[in-house]
Amino acid sequence: MNRKLVLVMTGLLLLSLIAFAGCGKKTQTTTPKTNTGTTTSTTSGNTVTAKNFSFDPQELTVTAGTEVTFKNEDSATHTFTGTDFDSGDIQAGGEFKHTFATAGSYDYHCSIHPSMNGKIIVK
């Protein structure tokens, strides 16, 4: 009897963890700006993608006032964390948007996977 109770409780715990894991999707949006930036990769528009534990493109050049979309197309949770912006945890399939208003160079990384690094150059 005790073994059955342990199995039921373990099953309920696993179901709770699975249900809870899907609740952390975070999307932040801002007012869209004109898409006038260029990239140094084949990625179109002003989008940076986390995939295969790397950022694509690793370097993106945009004009001041451009909104950049950061997408997580990986199977793991990632962050897009810079000095002036932080997406928080972005689950697989989630995205984060940030408008870069001031010219400069903005390095960022994934706080969960520190080997993932990128740069936004704003002109």
C-alpha positions in Angstrom: 0.0 0.0 0.0 2.8 2.4 0.8 4.5 1.7 -2.5 1.4 2.7 -4.4 1.1 5.9 -2.4 4.7 6.8 -3.2 4.2 6.1 -6.9 1.0 8.3 -7.0 2.7 11.1 -5.1 5.8 11.0 -7.4 3.5 11.1 -10.4 1.6 14.1 -9.1 4.9 15.9 -8.3 6.2 15.3 -11.9 2.9 16.6 -13.4 3.1 19.7 -11.2 6.7 20.3 -12.3 5.8 20.0 -16.0 2.9 22.3 -15.6 4.9 24.9 -13.7 7.7 24.8 -16.3 5.4 26.2 -19.0 4.4 29.2 -16.9 7.6 31.1 -17.2 7.3 32.5 -20.8 8.2 36.2 -20.8 7.6 38.6 -23.6 8.4 42.3 -23.3 7.3 44.7 -26.1 7.8 48.3 -26.8 6.5 50.7 -29.4 7.6 49.5 -32.9 10.2 51.7 -34.7 11.1 51.9 -38.4 13.2 49.0 -39.5 16.3 50.7 -40.9 19.1 48.5 -39.5 21.5 46.1 -41.2 23.0 42.9 -40.0 26.4 41.4 -40.3 24.9 37.9 -40.8 22.3 36.4 -43.1 19.5 37.0 -40.5 16.9 39.3 -41.9 15.7 42.4 -40.3 16.5 43.4 -36.7 16.3 40.0 -35.1 18.8 38.1 -33.0 18.1 34.4 -32.6 19.4 32.1 -29.8 19.8 28.7 -31.5 22.2 25.8 -30.9 23.6 27.6 -27.9 24.8 30.7 -29.9 23.4 34.0 -31.0 22.8 34.6 -34.7 24.0 37.1 -35.8 26.7 37.5 -33.1 27.0 41.2 -34.2 24.1 43.3 -35.4 24.3 46.9 -36.6 21.2 49.2 -36.4 20.5 52.9 -36.4 19.5 54.7 -33.2 15.8 54.3 -32.4 15.6 50.8 -33.8 13.7 48.0 -32.0 15.6 44.7 -32.0 13.7 41.4 -31.4 15.6 38.7 -29.5 14.1 35.3 -30.2 14.8 32.0 -28.4 14.6 29.2 -31.0 16.6 26.8 -28.9 15.4 23.9 -26.8 16.9 25.5 -23.6 16.0 28.7 -21.7 18.2 31.7 -22.4 18.6 35.3 -21.4 19.7 38.3 -23.5 21.5 40.3 -20.8 23.4 43.6 -21.4 24.4 46.5 -19.3 21.4 48.5 -20.4 18.8 45.7 -20.9 17.9 42.3 -19.6 15.3 40.0 -21.0 15.1 37.7 -17.9 14.6 34.0 -18.6 13.1 33.4 -22.1 11.7 30.0 -22.6 12.0 28.1 -25.9 9.8 29.9 -28.5 9.7 33.1 -26.5 11.0 36.6 -27.5 12.1 39.9 -26.0 12.1 43.3 -27.7 14.3 46.3 -26.9 14.6 49.7 -28.6 18.2 51.0 -28.8 17.8 54.8 -28.6 21.4 55.9 -28.2 24.4 55.3 -30.5 27.1 53.0 -29.0 28.2 49.4 -28.7 26.1 47.1 -26.5 27.7 43.8 -25.5 25.3 41.1 -24.2 25.4 37.5 -23.1 23.2 34.7 -21.8 23.4 34.7 -18.0 22.6 31.0 -18.0 25.2 30.0 -20.6 28.1 32.6 -20.3 29.8 31.3 -23.5 26.9 32.8 -25.5 28.0 36.4 -26.4 26.8 39.0 -28.9 27.0 42.7 -29.7 24.5 45.4 -30.9 26.2 48.3 -32.7 24.0 51.4 -32.8 24.9 54.2 -35.2 
